[in-house]
Amino acid sequence: MSHDTAGPDGREMRLADEEEFFQIAGGIAASPSFGRTKQHIQHGRTSVYAHALAVAYYSCWLAEKLGVKVNKRELIRGAMLHDYFLYDWADGGDGHKWHGFTHAGKALENAKRDFILTPLEEDIIARHMFPLNLHPPGHRESALVCMADKVCSAYETAHRKSTPWRPYRLEEEMEAWLKRQDEEPTN
């Protein structure tokens, strides 16, 4: 096993059902509006797109490893959209200096405009910035995304030159998965 596929415990980091993950996350990733997240960089050099994939994947991995029963579809969709704020917060314009406190609300506003959300998905997006946002996660899925977001953000900040950890190779895997979906004939 190589270092780049290992989880925090040193073991291979794979979900029980990788195909299910790509099907659910791919439903968001295939959206042209979500594709805009590739243009925005955060935590050093990571695109919001790559960050969202990593948070979604790591949230699922945590649920599996901790034995937490979750609604996987809503967990993944909420995690994919948790940073769907669609602006470059590092540019210093438009009041972005309070980004850490306000972007969850902007992400929720944008996600509600572009996608049909469940109340659980809304909670995941709105509360992922606890404790900067004062309302704690209201569901297991929200708490997992909140934790995964902190771990992934810290990892991105600490590994600005390279991000070898498996969740950061998902962008290429997602693009390949989406391409295969486009090429498969539909009946």
PyMOL commands that set and color helices and strands:
alter all, ss='L'
color gray80, all
select helices_A, chain A and resi 3-5+18-29+32-39+48-66+72-81+89-91+96-114+119-127+140-158+166-183
alter helices_A, ss='H'
color red, helices_A
select strands_A, chain A and resi 41-42+46-47
alter strands_A, ss='S'
color yellow, strands_A
deselect
rebuild
show_as cartoon
